[in-house]
Amino acid sequence: MKKIYMLTLLAGGSLSAFSQQSKPTAPLYTARDLTAENMFSVNIEGPNFDKAGNFYVVNFQKDGTVGKINTHNGSGEVFVTLPDSSIGNSVNFDSKGNMFLPDFKGHNVLMVDMKTRKVSVYAHSDQFNQPNDLCINKKDQLFASDPNWKNSTGQLWRIDKNRKPVLLESNMGTTNGIELSPDEKTLYVNESIQRKVWKYNVDKDGNISGKTLFATFPDYGFDGMKCDKDGNLYIARWGKGTIAVLNPKGELIREIPLKGKQCSNLIFGDKDGKTVYVTLQDRKCVETFRVETPGKRY
């Protein structure tokens, strides 16, 4: 009976559990649409997940909003609308679950209380240009890129838990994507216009040293960056429509083609951390692809 039962299943038996187990998985490194085109403004950016697995992307439907997006069917709703004509450019969460947004229009870093949805200014400096992207360590210290697009220059900041901004470096190129390695001992910062990626050593207090050129490219631009669990760095190559993957030595090991060209940022998600979610500014939508190695926090 057992052999007959198994043969029946293999011949197309109707048990749903077997069908689910044998369902083919999505091919690796192949871009698919999550949302419809034109669901966001041209400033779509900052995809990220909270601890509960909820997915957020800035500038849903129009500038100045944060959208909450359903990862199963691609639908969305406005989670919060920012006050004072602010426009967010990235989403990050601290250990307590608070949301942080660099506000490039208001020259602030904003904080959102996820329970009340109240938006407040977490950090401000008259020296800020246009806070662009953030990453955060386990001590809840924020690192922020701060470009001046008009002058093709940039700065690098750390914002401590006392909310005080600390200028780590000025006189840089157009600072944009920023990311910490899985062990938080290396900080990566790219310069979009100059097409350079720099790396720094990071000590236990969040101070940086040992600036080294990690990688450079001859064409197109750079935007957001994220690391996987093995320390490989995924870089959004704005204008080319690919995600470049560099190993910890700075060697290009893969380039993943997307449907759109203006990829602005990315994040690893899903329960296994092996789905990459990418924001596309030309298509104003979110694309996804599957990978072999999960993101650094999985």
N, C-alpha and C positions, 0 to 999 in steps of 0.2 A: 504493500500500500504506500509506503513512504516513497519508493522509487516512482510509482505511477503519479503520486501527488506532485513531486518535483517536476516530472516531465510535463504535467499539465500546466504548471506555472510557466515553465520555459517555453511552452507552445503558445502562450498568450493567455494564461489563466487570469481571472478577473480580480484577484485579491489586490485591493488598493495599496496596502502596505508594501507589497512587492513592487508595484508600479512606481511608488514614490522612491523606493530605494534604488531602482534602476534608472530613474530619470537622469538624463545626461546633465552634467554641470556646464556652466558657461565657459567657453574657450578662454584661455589665458591671454592677457594683453590685447584684447579685442574690445574696442570702444562701443558702447551701447548708450542710447538715450535713456535717462531716468525721467526727466521732465520734458514737457513740450517746449518748443522754441518760443522765445519772446515772453516767457513767464516772469522775467526779471528785467530790471533796467540794464543799461549798458555797463553799469558799475557793479554787476554781479561779482561777488567775491566771498572770501572768508567762510568756506564750508567747515563745519565742525559738529561733533556729537557731544552731548552731555553724558553723564555717567549712566543714565537710564536708557541710553541709546536713541534719544530724540535727535533729529538732524536739523541743523539751522544753517541758513544762508542769508547774507545781507542783501538788501535792495530787491526784495520780492515785490513785483508789480511796479514799484516806483522807488526812487531814491529815498533814503531816510527810514527804511523799514528793516526789520529782521523777520525773515520768513521761517516758519516751521514746516518742514517738507516730509511727506510720507514716502519712505524709501521703498514701499511695496508697489505703489501705483503712480508715484510722481506728482500727486496733488499737493497743494500747499495752502497755507493760511498765514495772515499777518500775526506774528507773535507779539511784536511791540513796534510802535512808531516812535522814533527818536525826537526829542524836543529841540527847539531852537534851530531848526533847519539843519541839524547835524546829519552827517552821512557816514555810516560805518564802513570799514574796509576789511575787517577781519573779525573772527570770533574765537575767543579762548575762554577756558573755565579754570578757576582755581580749585583747591582741595575742598572748599566748602560749597562748591557748585555755583558760585557767582560767575556771571558772564562779563567778559571784558571786550570792549570794542575801541579800536583806534578811530577817532573822529577826525578825518583829514580836513574837513571844512571848518570845524570849530577849534582845531588845534588842541584837542584834549584826548585823554583816554577815559572812556566812559565805563561805568559799571551798571549792570542790570541785576536787581534782586529777582531771582527766578520765581519766587512765590508771589510777590506783589507786582512784579513787572515795573517797579519804579526804576527810573534811569537817573543816575547821578554822575557828577564829575569825579572820577577817581584820582586823576592827576592832571595837572596843567603846568605849563612853563611858557613864559614869554619867548623862550628860545626855541620852542618847537617850531618846525617847519610845517609838515603835514604828516603826522603819525600815520604810518601805512600798514605795517604788519607787526604781529606780536608772537612771541613764544613764552612759555612759562615753565619754571622748574618746580621741583617737589617742595621747595620752601616758599612757593607762591611769589617769587620774584619774577617780574615781567622784564623781558628784553624787547625793545622796540626799534624798528627801522624808521627813519625820519627823513625822507627825501625832500629836496627842493627841485621839482621837475623843471622849473623855468631856468634855473642856473646849472642843471645837471650835476648838482652836489648833494651831499647827504650827511646825516649824523647817525649815531648809534647811542641808545639810552638804556639804562636799567632803572626800573621803578621798584623800589623796595616796599615792604609791607607797611611802612609808615607813610606811604604814598608820595615819598619824595623822589623826584626824578634825578638821576645821576648821569651826567653826560660822560659816556665812555670814550667816544671818539668823534671828532668833527673833521672837516676837510676831506670827506670821503667822496666817492662818486655817488650816483643816484641809488642810494640804499633802498632795497625793496624786500625780497624774501629773506626770512630769518628763521633759524631752526637750531635746536640743541640736539646733540647726539644722544643715543639711548642712555649712556652713563652720565650725561650732563657735564662731561669734562671738556667738550668741544662745542663752540658756537660757530655756526655757519651764517654768513651774511653775503647776499649777492648785490651787485650793482647793475641795474637794468641796462642803462645806456652804454656803460663801459664793458658789459658782458664778462664780468669777473666775479668769481666766488672766492671769498676770503674765509679763513678759519682762524679761530682764536682758542687758546687754552683758557679754561674757566676754573677758578679756584673755589673753595668751599663757601666763600663769602660772595661769590658772583662777580669777582673782579676778573678782567680779561688781560691776557698778555700773549706774546709770541705770535703776532699776526703773520700769517703765511698765505701766499696765493695758492688756493686749492685747485682751481680750474679756471679756464678761460675758453670762450668760444668765438669764432670769427664772424658770426652773423646772428641775426634776430635778437630778441630781447629776453630778459629773465623776469619771472614774477615769483609766486609763492613756492615754498620748498617744504618737504617733510621727509623724515627718516623712517626706514623700516627697522625691524627688530635686530637685524644684522648690522645696522649702521650705514646701509646704503642710502644715498641722498637722492630723492626724487625732485626734479626741478621743472617747473612749468616754463616752457620755452615759448613765450608770447610772440605771436606772429608766425611761428613755424607750425604750431599745432601739434606739438609732441611733448611728452614727458621724458626728459633725459634722466637716466639712472646712473649715478656714479658710485663706485665702491669707496670705502674709507680711504683709499690711496689717491682718490681723485681721478680714477680711470673710468671712462665711459664704457659701461657694460651692456647697456640696452637703450633704445629710444623707442617709445611707444607712441604710435600715431593716433591722433584723435580725429573726430569728424570736423570740429571747428578749428580755427587757427589761433584765436586770441584767448589762450588758456591762462587764467589769472591766478588760480590757486587749487589746492587739492587737500584731501584728508583720507586717511584709512578708516574704514568702518565695517559694520556688520559684526556678528558674534565672533567670527574667526579672525577679524581684522584683515581679511584678504581682498576686500573690495575697495578700490580707490575711487573716490568721488571727485570730479573735476568741474570747476566752474568755467564757462566759456562766454566771453564778453561779446563776440560777434554773433553768436547764435542765441545769447541771452537764456541759456539753459544749463542743465547739469548732465554730464556724461559720466559713465562708470566703466571700469574694467577690472577684471580679476587678476590677482598676482599669486606667486608661490609663497612669498614670505610676508607675514603680517606686519602691520605698523608697529612702531616702537613701544606703544603702550599696551600691547596685547601679549 
